[in-house]
Amino acid sequence: MYDALSSYLEIRKSIKTENSYLFLGQKNVNSKKPLNRNFCNRLLDKYKGLCKLAKLHPHLLRSYFCTNALHNAGYSIEQVAAQAGHSSLNTTKAYLATKKEDLISLANNL
């Protein structure tokens, strides 16, 4: 995933825009607005079908990021919240998915 984002960011540098959001579409490249929710959902539906996934939606991606940042990348929960744009740690906690095996593995590291 890191390599794909690195490649995308190299391409994104060539786009002249004031938009600070990571992903751009034709309609938001010249604005400072995020992608439209409906556009994101249609895009994810398209790739869900191509990848033969049962479900793929923005909250699943946010959960994936938050969980992996906390459990695998070594972020603190405060850092995860900041990266996710959450003002409350309770919001971040709602996105965290923890499996029993992950808890056992963490306990074994103590």
C-alpha positions as CSV (number, residue, x, y, z in Angstrom):
1,M,0.0,0.0,0.0
2,Y,2.9,2.4,0.8
3,D,4.4,1.9,-2.6
4,A,1.1,2.6,-4.3
5,L,0.6,5.8,-2.3
6,S,4.2,6.9,-3.0
7,S,3.7,6.4,-6.7
8,Y,0.4,8.3,-6.6
9,L,2.0,11.2,-4.7
10,E,4.7,11.5,-7.3
11,I,2.1,11.8,-10.0
12,R,0.0,14.2,-7.9
13,K,3.0,16.6,-7.6
14,S,2.6,17.3,-11.3
15,I,-1.0,18.5,-10.9
16,K,-1.1,22.2,-10.2
17,T,-3.6,22.6,-7.4
18,E,-4.2,24.4,-4.2
19,N,-6.3,21.4,-2.9
20,S,-4.6,19.8,0.1
21,Y,-6.8,16.7,0.1
22,L,-5.0,13.5,-0.8
23,F,-7.3,12.4,-3.6
24,L,-8.5,14.6,-6.3
25,G,-11.3,14.4,-8.9
26,Q,-12.0,16.5,-12.0
27,K,-14.5,18.6,-10.1
28,N,-12.4,19.3,-7.0
29,V,-8.9,19.8,-8.5
30,N,-9.4,23.6,-8.7
31,S,-11.1,24.0,-5.4
32,K,-10.2,23.3,-1.8
33,K,-13.1,20.9,-1.3
34,P,-12.9,17.1,-0.6
35,L,-14.3,14.6,-3.1
36,N,-18.0,14.3,-3.1
37,R,-19.4,11.4,-1.0
38,N,-21.5,10.0,-3.8
39,F,-18.4,10.0,-6.1
40,C,-16.4,8.1,-3.5
41,N,-19.2,5.5,-3.0
42,R,-19.6,5.0,-6.8
43,L,-15.8,4.5,-7.1
44,L,-15.6,2.0,-4.3
45,D,-18.6,0.1,-5.7
46,K,-16.8,-0.1,-9.0
47,Y,-13.6,-1.5,-7.4
48,K,-15.6,-3.8,-5.1
49,G,-16.9,-5.5,-8.2
50,L,-13.6,-5.6,-9.9
51,C,-11.9,-7.1,-6.8
52,K,-14.8,-9.5,-6.1
53,L,-15.2,-8.1,-2.6
54,A,-18.5,-8.5,-0.7
55,K,-18.3,-5.1,0.9
56,L,-16.1,-2.0,0.4
57,H,-17.1,1.4,1.8
58,P,-15.3,4.5,3.2
59,H,-15.9,3.4,6.8
60,L,-14.3,0.0,6.2
61,L,-11.2,1.8,4.7
62,R,-11.1,4.2,7.7
63,S,-11.4,1.2,10.1
64,Y,-8.6,-0.6,8.2
65,F,-6.3,2.5,8.5
66,C,-7.0,3.2,12.1
67,T,-6.6,-0.5,13.2
68,N,-3.4,-1.0,11.3
69,A,-1.9,2.3,12.3
70,L,-2.5,1.4,16.0
71,H,-1.7,-2.3,16.0
72,N,0.9,-2.6,13.2
73,A,2.6,0.7,12.6
74,G,3.1,1.6,16.2
75,Y,1.0,4.8,16.2
76,S,-0.5,5.9,19.6
77,I,-4.3,6.3,19.6
78,E,-3.8,10.1,19.8
79,Q,-1.7,9.9,16.6
80,V,-4.3,7.7,14.9
81,A,-7.0,10.2,15.9
82,A,-5.0,13.1,14.5
83,Q,-4.3,11.3,11.2
84,A,-8.0,10.4,10.9
85,G,-9.1,13.9,11.6
86,H,-11.0,13.0,14.7
87,S,-11.4,15.5,17.5
88,S,-12.5,12.8,20.0
89,L,-10.7,9.6,20.9
90,N,-14.1,8.0,21.2
91,T,-14.7,8.5,17.5
92,T,-11.3,6.8,16.8
93,K,-12.1,3.9,19.1
94,A,-15.3,3.3,17.1
95,Y,-13.2,2.6,14.0
96,L,-10.8,0.2,15.7
97,A,-11.3,-3.5,15.0
98,T,-9.6,-5.8,17.4
99,K,-9.5,-9.6,17.0
100,K,-9.1,-11.9,19.9
101,E,-5.9,-13.2,18.3
102,D,-4.5,-9.7,18.2
103,L,-5.1,-9.2,21.9
104,I,-3.4,-12.5,22.7
105,S,-0.4,-11.5,20.6
106,L,-0.2,-8.1,22.3
107,A,-0.5,-9.7,25.7
108,N,2.4,-12.1,24.8
109,N,4.6,-9.1,24.0
110,L,4.3,-7.8,27.6
